Amino acid sequence: RVLTVGSSGDQAINAISRGAKDVTIIDANIFTKAYTEYKISAIKNLSYEGFRKAFLEEQNPFDWHIYAKISHDLSDSSKIIWDNIILNQDNSLETYENLVHQEKWKTKTTSRFYKSEKEYNMVAKKLNTCNIQYIYSEFTKFPAYANGKYDVILFSNIFAYFCKDVKAFKKVVDDFYDNHLNLGGKIQIHYQFDNQAKYAI
């Protein structure tokens, strides 16, 4: 069981590719569910080459031709969002940046399912059997939505937004550690990419 921040959806998909059977995606961005569902639907319905062209190369991944191939796997709530964006062509080329706020996303991924057709096909099959739950919540309220205990908890780069309020961040981490982590489980707290690491947790 994995609980992960939503963001681009890659952490959830990577967890599933590594054997997670139950994944809870939680995020303060209300559009995370729509985007993650879109990417998952694309993996389930596009060939490896088709996915790479759409998501990693110059093709617009939000083109209506692609949408027509994957929309049947989206929830009704996500379809409402994508119908308005794609069918109306409302700046769809910039949709990822507008919704998820990550620039130059096509050049940043290191996920193996992007780079290996075998990995891609394996995760496409696993996506059909994994239980995925989406939750919208501000970070300080994450523990209130936890459902039981998890084997892996991924907080991505949330600490970057709390580095000046370490106590609030630590309170959430402690709650998950004490009440929502299985024996032998692990919590990824933050990334040590820069001077964020100087803040003691």
Backbone as JSON, one array per atom type, in Angstrom:
{
  "sequence": "RVLTVGSSGDQAINAISRGAKDVTIIDANIFTKAYTEYKISAIKNLSYEGFRKAFLEEQNPFDWHIYAKISHDLSDSSKIIWDNIILNQDNSLETYENLVHQEKWKTKTTSRFYKSEKEYNMVAKKLNTCNIQYIYSEFTKFPAYANGKYDVILFSNIFAYFCKDVKAFKKVVDDFYDNHLNLGGKIQIHYQFDNQAKYAI",
  "N": [[0.84, -1.19, 0.0], [0.54, 2.17, -0.87], [0.89, 5.61, -0.2], [0.9, 8.65, -1.83], [2.0, 11.9, -2.88], [0.31, 13.63, -5.49], [1.06, 15.3, -7.89], [2.81, 15.03, -10.87], [1.88, 12.52, -11.32], [3.67, 10.52, -11.75], [5.03, 9.32, -9.57], [3.09, 7.72, -8.41], [2.51, 5.99, -10.55], [5.01, 4.8, -10.91], [5.19, 3.47, -8.46], [3.18, 1.58, -8.77], [4.22, 0.16, -10.9], [6.24, -1.11, -9.58], [4.99, -2.94, -8.04], [2.96, -2.14, -6.24], [-0.27, -2.55, -4.95], [-2.35, -1.11, -4.01], [-3.0, 2.22, -4.13], [-2.98, 5.43, -2.87], [-3.56, 8.62, -3.92], [-2.81, 11.8, -3.07], [-3.33, 15.28, -2.89], [-2.95, 18.86, -2.91], [-3.61, 20.24, -5.11], [-6.32, 20.72, -7.09], [-6.57, 19.81, -9.66], [-4.97, 17.66, -10.01], [-5.96, 15.0, -9.98], [-7.38, 14.87, -12.42], [-5.3, 15.22, -14.28], [-3.54, 13.07, -13.66], [-5.2, 10.87, -14.1], [-5.55, 11.22, -16.81], [-2.97, 10.73, -17.83], [-2.61, 8.05, -16.98], [-4.71, 6.81, -18.38], [-3.78, 7.24, -20.94], [-1.47, 5.64, -20.97], [-2.65, 3.14, -20.75], [-3.98, 2.92, -23.13], [-2.5, 3.76, -25.35], [0.14, 2.92, -27.63], [3.58, 2.2, -26.82], [5.32, 3.75, -28.39], [3.52, 5.63, -29.34], [2.79, 6.9, -26.97], [5.24, 8.0, -26.14], [5.73, 9.84, -28.23], [3.65, 11.6, -27.81], [3.94, 12.5, -25.12], [6.64, 12.95, -24.58], [7.92, 14.02, -26.73], [7.53, 16.23, -29.51], [4.82, 16.35, -30.06], [1.51, 17.43, -29.2], [0.27, 16.42, -26.19], [-2.32, 16.79, -25.44], [-4.0, 16.84, -27.56], [-6.98, 16.57, -29.5], [-7.27, 14.26, -30.99], [-5.79, 12.34, -29.63], [-7.12, 12.41, -27.22], [-9.58, 11.32, -27.94], [-8.96, 8.65, -28.1], [-8.49, 7.85, -25.51], [-10.33, 8.8, -23.66], [-12.47, 7.27, -22.77], [-11.64, 5.88, -20.57], [-11.57, 7.61, -18.46], [-12.75, 9.13, -15.42], [-16.06, 10.45, -14.78], [-15.97, 13.01, -13.64], [-13.42, 13.9, -14.33], [-13.64, 13.88, -17.09], [-15.33, 16.02, -17.58], [-13.67, 18.22, -17.07], [-11.6, 17.8, -19.01], [-13.06, 17.75, -21.38], [-13.83, 20.41, -21.62], [-11.34, 21.67, -21.8], [-9.94, 20.39, -23.96], [-11.75, 19.84, -26.11], [-12.68, 22.35, -26.58], [-10.35, 23.51, -27.18], [-8.86, 25.11, -25.39], [-6.21, 26.63, -24.85], [-4.74, 24.21, -24.81], [-2.2, 23.19, -25.3], [-0.58, 24.19, -23.32], [-1.52, 22.99, -21.09], [-0.49, 21.2, -19.1], [1.49, 22.72, -17.77], [-0.14, 24.77, -16.83], [-1.91, 23.47, -15.09], [-0.44, 21.8, -13.37], [1.86, 23.1, -12.82], [4.67, 22.81, -13.51], [7.52, 23.47, -15.13], [9.09, 22.77, -18.3], [8.65, 20.01, -18.32], [8.88, 17.81, -19.98], [11.52, 17.21, -20.28], [12.48, 16.4, -17.87], [11.89, 13.94, -16.73], [12.76, 10.82, -15.22], [11.72, 8.38, -15.01], [11.45, 4.87, -15.43], [9.51, 3.66, -17.01], [9.07, 5.41, -19.04], [11.27, 5.1, -20.61], [11.67, 2.5, -21.41], [10.25, 0.08, -23.41], [9.43, -2.43, -22.58], [9.09, -2.06, -19.79], [7.09, -0.15, -19.89], [4.91, -1.55, -21.09], [4.52, -3.47, -19.13], [3.7, -1.93, -16.9], [1.37, -0.88, -17.93], [-0.34, -3.07, -17.97], [-0.49, -3.62, -15.22], [-1.8, -1.38, -14.27], [-4.44, -1.89, -14.74], [-5.31, -3.51, -12.73], [-4.71, -2.45, -10.28], [-5.79, -0.82, -7.28], [-6.79, 2.46, -7.13], [-6.98, 5.47, -5.42], [-8.15, 8.81, -5.17], [-7.5, 11.82, -3.48], [-8.33, 15.06, -2.41], [-6.62, 17.46, -0.63], [-5.25, 19.84, 1.68], [-1.85, 19.92, 2.8], [-1.41, 19.89, 5.63], [-3.63, 18.62, 6.53], [-3.52, 16.07, 5.66], [-3.2, 13.66, 7.31], [-5.77, 13.23, 8.32], [-7.16, 12.08, 6.28], [-6.02, 9.67, 5.87], [-6.18, 6.21, 5.3], [-6.07, 3.66, 7.18], [-2.98, 1.82, 7.33], [0.19, 2.27, 5.66], [2.69, 0.97, 3.4], [4.59, 2.4, 2.07], [5.21, 5.86, 2.03], [5.1, 8.81, 0.26], [6.3, 12.01, 0.13], [7.28, 13.7, -1.75], [8.36, 16.84, -2.95], [7.27, 18.48, -1.03], [8.28, 19.57, 1.32], [9.76, 21.73, 0.5], [8.0, 23.8, 0.44], [7.42, 24.14, 3.04], [9.65, 24.74, 4.44], [10.14, 26.92, 6.04], [8.44, 26.58, 8.05], [8.93, 24.35, 9.82], [7.96, 22.95, 12.01], [5.22, 22.56, 11.52], [5.35, 20.9, 9.29], [6.78, 18.72, 10.37], [4.94, 17.82, 12.24], [2.94, 16.61, 10.7], [4.44, 14.57, 9.47], [5.24, 13.1, 11.74], [2.76, 12.22, 12.65], [1.95, 10.48, 10.59], [4.04, 8.65, 10.77], [3.7, 7.57, 13.35], [1.07, 6.6, 13.33], [0.21, 5.67, 10.81], [1.93, 4.05, 9.36], [3.1, 1.01, 8.23], [4.79, -1.71, 9.94], [8.19, -1.75, 9.33], [7.86, -0.16, 7.17], [8.39, 2.75, 5.01], [9.0, 6.3, 4.92], [9.3, 8.83, 2.61], [10.71, 11.84, 3.02], [11.79, 14.35, 2.07], [13.53, 15.97, -0.69], [17.02, 16.12, -1.18], [18.21, 18.17, -2.87], [19.24, 20.72, -2.9], [20.02, 23.63, -0.91], [17.92, 23.21, 0.82], [18.31, 21.11, 2.45], [19.58, 21.95, 4.69], [17.82, 22.62, 6.64], [16.73, 21.4, 9.66], [14.96, 18.48, 10.3]],
  "CA": [[0.0, 0.0, 0.0], [1.34, 3.39, -1.03], [0.27, 6.93, -0.23], [1.84, 9.54, -2.48], [1.56, 13.16, -3.45], [-0.07, 13.41, -6.89], [1.95, 16.0, -8.8], [2.71, 14.6, -12.28], [1.35, 11.16, -11.37], [4.74, 9.55, -11.99], [5.37, 8.55, -8.37], [2.05, 6.69, -8.27], [2.7, 5.01, -11.63], [6.23, 4.05, -10.58], [4.87, 2.56, -7.36], [2.4, 0.48, -9.34], [5.14, -0.65, -11.71], [7.09, -1.87, -8.66], [4.2, -3.94, -7.35], [1.92, -1.62, -5.34], [-1.61, -3.01, -5.32], [-3.3, -0.13, -3.5], [-2.31, 3.51, -4.14], [-3.76, 6.62, -2.56], [-2.94, 9.83, -4.46], [-3.36, 12.93, -2.31], [-2.69, 16.5, -3.35], [-3.69, 20.11, -2.69], [-3.98, 20.77, -6.42], [-7.58, 20.06, -7.44], [-6.51, 19.27, -11.01], [-4.06, 16.52, -10.05], [-6.69, 13.79, -10.36], [-7.68, 14.91, -13.86], [-4.08, 15.01, -15.06], [-3.03, 11.72, -13.44], [-6.1, 9.97, -14.83], [-5.27, 11.39, -18.24], [-1.72, 10.02, -18.13], [-2.86, 6.63, -16.81], [-5.53, 6.38, -19.51], [-2.91, 7.24, -22.12], [-0.62, 4.45, -20.89], [-3.48, 1.96, -20.95], [-4.6, 2.88, -24.46], [-1.58, 4.11, -26.43], [1.36, 2.13, -27.74], [4.75, 2.84, -26.22], [5.8, 4.79, -29.3], [2.51, 6.69, -29.36], [2.89, 7.64, -25.71], [6.48, 8.79, -26.17], [5.55, 10.97, -29.14], [2.71, 12.55, -27.22], [4.32, 13.05, -23.83], [8.06, 13.25, -24.45], [8.46, 14.67, -27.92], [6.95, 17.53, -29.88], [3.37, 16.29, -30.24], [0.71, 17.94, -28.09], [-0.41, 15.28, -25.56], [-3.71, 17.12, -25.18], [-4.67, 16.95, -28.85], [-8.26, 15.86, -29.41], [-7.12, 12.93, -31.58], [-5.35, 11.48, -28.54], [-8.22, 12.38, -26.24], [-10.62, 10.4, -28.44], [-8.51, 7.28, -27.88], [-8.29, 7.51, -24.09], [-11.32, 9.43, -22.78], [-13.41, 6.29, -22.2], [-11.1, 5.36, -19.31], [-11.56, 8.68, -17.47], [-13.95, 9.28, -14.6], [-16.96, 11.5, -15.28], [-15.52, 14.32, -13.17], [-12.26, 14.29, -15.14], [-14.1, 14.14, -18.46], [-15.88, 17.38, -17.63], [-12.53, 19.13, -17.18], [-10.9, 17.64, -20.27], [-13.95, 18.16, -22.48], [-13.75, 21.87, -21.73], [-10.0, 22.07, -22.21], [-9.51, 19.86, -25.24], [-12.73, 20.02, -27.18], [-12.76, 23.79, -26.86], [-8.99, 23.94, -27.48], [-8.59, 26.24, -24.5], [-4.78, 26.63, -24.5], [-4.44, 22.85, -24.4], [-0.77, 22.9, -25.38], [0.04, 24.57, -22.06], [-2.35, 22.48, -20.01], [0.28, 20.63, -18.0], [2.09, 23.8, -17.01], [-1.2, 25.53, -16.18], [-2.58, 22.72, -14.05], [0.45, 21.16, -12.42], [2.9, 24.09, -12.5], [6.03, 22.3, -13.6], [8.02, 23.85, -16.43], [10.03, 21.89, -19.0], [8.4, 18.68, -17.76], [9.23, 16.72, -20.9], [12.96, 16.91, -20.21], [12.88, 16.14, -16.48], [11.53, 12.63, -16.21], [13.74, 9.73, -15.18], [10.96, 7.15, -14.79], [11.86, 3.84, -16.37], [8.47, 3.3, -17.96], [9.21, 6.31, -20.19], [12.47, 4.79, -21.36], [11.73, 1.09, -21.79], [8.97, -0.44, -23.9], [9.06, -3.55, -21.72], [8.57, -1.5, -18.54], [5.83, 0.53, -20.24], [3.87, -2.55, -21.29], [4.26, -4.1, -17.84], [2.91, -1.05, -16.04], [0.05, -0.75, -18.55], [-1.13, -4.21, -17.49], [-0.7, -3.5, -13.78], [-2.75, -0.3, -14.03], [-5.8, -2.42, -14.85], [-5.66, -4.3, -11.55], [-4.39, -1.72, -9.04], [-6.82, 0.05, -6.71], [-6.27, 3.83, -7.04], [-7.9, 6.42, -4.8], [-7.71, 10.19, -5.27], [-7.98, 12.67, -2.39], [-7.92, 16.47, -2.43], [-6.42, 17.96, 0.73], [-4.06, 20.59, 2.03], [-0.89, 19.01, 3.41], [-1.55, 19.78, 7.09], [-4.8, 17.79, 6.82], [-3.31, 14.74, 5.08], [-3.45, 12.52, 8.21], [-7.21, 13.02, 8.52], [-7.68, 11.3, 5.16], [-5.31, 8.39, 5.79], [-7.06, 5.05, 5.48], [-5.27, 2.55, 7.67], [-1.54, 1.98, 7.31], [0.81, 2.14, 4.34], [4.05, 0.45, 3.37], [5.43, 3.48, 1.57], [4.57, 7.18, 1.99], [5.98, 9.68, -0.52], [5.93, 13.41, 0.25], [7.85, 14.45, -2.87], [9.1, 18.05, -2.59], [6.4, 19.33, -0.2], [9.07, 20.28, 2.32], [10.22, 22.99, -0.07], [6.99, 24.82, 0.73], [7.26, 24.23, 4.49], [10.97, 24.84, 5.07], [10.12, 27.99, 7.04], [7.51, 26.16, 9.11], [9.33, 22.96, 10.0], [7.12, 22.32, 13.02], [3.98, 22.1, 10.88], [5.71, 19.76, 8.45], [7.15, 17.62, 11.25], [3.73, 17.32, 12.89], [2.3, 15.7, 9.75], [5.31, 13.4, 9.33], [5.15, 12.32, 12.98], [1.43, 11.58, 12.69], [1.99, 9.33, 9.69], [5.0, 7.67, 11.3], [3.15, 6.92, 14.54], [-0.28, 6.04, 13.19], [-0.2, 5.22, 9.47], [3.03, 3.38, 8.67], [3.26, -0.4, 8.6], [6.09, -2.11, 10.47], [9.14, -1.91, 8.24], [7.54, 0.77, 6.09], [9.29, 3.9, 4.87], [8.46, 7.59, 4.52], [10.22, 9.74, 1.92], [10.36, 13.13, 3.62], [12.07, 15.46, 1.15], [14.66, 15.77, -1.59], [18.2, 16.9, -0.81], [18.78, 18.65, -4.12], [19.91, 22.01, -2.72], [20.23, 24.0, 0.48], [16.79, 22.84, 1.67], [18.77, 20.08, 3.38], [20.15, 22.56, 5.91], [16.78, 22.74, 7.64], [16.65, 20.16, 10.42], [13.63, 17.89, 10.54]],
  "C": [[0.88, 1.24, 0.0], [0.43, 4.61, -0.94], [1.3, 7.88, -0.82], [1.19, 10.85, -2.89], [1.3, 12.94, -4.95], [0.92, 13.98, -7.88], [1.76, 15.52, -10.23], [2.08, 13.23, -12.42], [2.43, 10.1, -11.48], [5.08, 8.72, -10.76], [4.35, 7.43, -8.15], [2.25, 5.59, -9.32], [3.94, 4.17, -11.37], [5.98, 3.06, -9.46], [4.11, 1.34, -7.88], [3.3, -0.44, -10.17], [6.03, -1.53, -10.85], [6.28, -2.82, -7.77], [3.15, -3.44, -6.39], [0.55, -2.05, -5.85], [-2.7, -2.02, -4.92], [-2.56, 1.2, -3.37], [-3.3, 4.62, -3.86], [-2.96, 7.84, -3.04], [-3.6, 11.02, -3.78], [-2.6, 14.19, -2.69], [-3.59, 17.7, -3.07], [-4.1, 20.76, -4.01], [-5.22, 20.02, -6.91], [-7.56, 19.45, -8.83], [-5.61, 18.03, -11.12], [-4.76, 15.24, -10.49], [-6.93, 13.76, -11.86], [-6.43, 14.63, -14.68], [-3.55, 13.59, -14.91], [-3.9, 10.7, -14.15], [-5.82, 10.03, -16.32], [-4.02, 10.6, -18.63], [-1.91, 8.51, -18.02], [-3.69, 6.08, -17.97], [-4.72, 6.31, -20.79], [-2.04, 5.98, -22.13], [-1.43, 3.19, -21.22], [-3.97, 1.81, -22.39], [-3.68, 3.22, -25.62], [-0.41, 3.14, -26.46], [2.5, 2.9, -27.08], [5.23, 3.99, -27.09], [4.81, 5.95, -29.35], [2.55, 7.54, -28.11], [4.11, 8.54, -25.71], [6.32, 10.02, -27.06], [4.67, 12.04, -28.52], [3.26, 13.25, -25.99], [5.79, 13.46, -23.72], [8.65, 13.96, -25.65], [7.64, 15.91, -28.25], [5.44, 17.52, -30.06], [2.67, 16.84, -29.0], [-0.03, 16.77, -27.45], [-1.89, 15.53, -25.31], [-4.48, 17.39, -26.48], [-5.95, 16.11, -28.81], [-8.2, 14.48, -30.05], [-6.68, 11.92, -30.51], [-6.46, 11.31, -27.52], [-9.3, 11.38, -26.66], [-10.26, 8.94, -28.17], [-8.5, 6.87, -26.42], [-9.43, 7.96, -23.18], [-12.27, 8.44, -22.14], [-12.92, 5.72, -20.88], [-11.04, 6.43, -18.21], [-12.85, 8.66, -16.64], [-14.8, 10.42, -15.15], [-16.48, 12.89, -14.87], [-14.31, 14.81, -13.97], [-12.66, 14.6, -16.57], [-14.65, 15.56, -18.6], [-14.75, 18.39, -17.82], [-11.89, 19.04, -18.55], [-11.77, 17.98, -21.48], [-13.84, 19.66, -22.71], [-12.39, 22.33, -22.25], [-9.69, 21.66, -23.64], [-10.5, 20.12, -26.36], [-12.93, 21.48, -27.54], [-11.4, 24.37, -27.23], [-8.6, 25.18, -26.68], [-7.14, 26.17, -24.01], [-4.29, 25.25, -24.11], [-2.96, 22.52, -24.44], [-0.06, 23.22, -24.07], [-0.67, 23.99, -20.86], [-1.55, 21.96, -18.84], [0.87, 21.74, -17.13], [1.03, 24.58, -16.23], [-1.78, 24.79, -14.98], [-1.63, 22.21, -12.98], [1.64, 22.05, -12.06], [4.3, 23.49, -12.47], [6.55, 22.58, -15.01], [9.01, 22.82, -16.98], [9.89, 20.44, -18.53], [8.85, 17.56, -18.69], [10.7, 16.32, -20.78], [13.39, 16.46, -18.83], [12.67, 14.7, -16.02], [12.68, 11.64, -16.25], [13.05, 8.39, -14.98], [11.27, 6.11, -15.87], [10.78, 3.48, -17.39], [8.43, 4.25, -19.16], [10.31, 5.83, -21.14], [12.55, 3.36, -21.88], [10.34, 0.61, -22.22], [8.49, -1.6, -23.05], [8.46, -3.05, -20.42], [7.21, -0.84, -18.78], [4.69, -0.47, -20.36], [3.52, -3.26, -19.98], [3.39, -3.23, -16.96], [1.52, -0.84, -16.61], [-0.87, -1.87, -18.09], [-1.47, -4.05, -16.01], [-1.72, -2.4, -13.44], [-4.2, -0.78, -14.07], [-6.25, -3.15, -13.6], [-5.4, -3.58, -10.23], [-5.58, -0.87, -8.59], [-6.21, 1.44, -6.5], [-7.35, 4.74, -6.46], [-7.31, 7.82, -4.88], [-8.34, 11.01, -4.14], [-7.46, 14.09, -2.59], [-7.79, 16.95, -0.99], [-5.19, 18.84, 0.8], [-3.15, 19.68, 2.86], [-1.12, 18.82, 4.91], [-2.74, 18.9, 7.48], [-4.66, 16.38, 6.24], [-3.66, 13.61, 6.04], [-4.94, 12.22, 8.41], [-7.82, 12.14, 7.43], [-6.99, 9.95, 5.01], [-6.26, 7.25, 6.1], [-6.22, 3.85, 5.88], [-3.78, 2.87, 7.6], [-0.98, 1.67, 5.92], [2.22, 1.57, 4.49], [5.05, 1.51, 2.93], [4.61, 4.76, 1.53], [5.55, 8.14, 1.33], [5.47, 11.12, -0.46], [6.58, 14.31, -0.79], [8.64, 15.66, -2.37], [8.27, 19.01, -1.73], [7.21, 20.14, 0.8], [9.57, 21.62, 1.81], [9.26, 24.13, 0.24], [6.79, 25.02, 2.23], [8.59, 24.46, 5.2], [11.05, 25.98, 6.09], [9.13, 27.7, 8.17], [7.73, 24.67, 9.36], [8.43, 22.25, 11.0], [5.83, 21.78, 12.41], [4.24, 20.88, 10.02], [5.99, 18.53, 9.3], [5.92, 17.01, 11.93], [3.02, 16.3, 11.99], [3.12, 14.42, 9.61], [5.2, 12.5, 10.55], [3.83, 11.56, 13.07], [1.42, 10.34, 11.8], [2.91, 8.24, 10.23], [4.4, 6.87, 12.45], [1.88, 6.13, 14.27], [-0.6, 5.39, 11.83], [0.92, 4.56, 8.67], [3.15, 1.95, 9.16], [4.66, -0.67, 9.13], [7.04, -2.39, 9.3], [8.89, -0.99, 7.06], [8.49, 1.96, 6.07], [8.52, 5.15, 4.44], [9.57, 8.38, 3.82], [9.81, 11.15, 2.32], [10.6, 14.31, 2.68], [13.27, 15.12, 0.29], [15.83, 16.65, -1.15], [18.93, 17.37, -2.06], [19.58, 19.94, -3.94], [19.97, 22.34, -1.24], [19.0, 23.79, 1.37], [17.27, 21.88, 2.76], [19.31, 20.68, 4.68], [19.11, 22.7, 7.0], [16.6, 21.39, 8.36], [15.2, 19.72, 10.58], [13.76, 16.95, 11.72]]
}
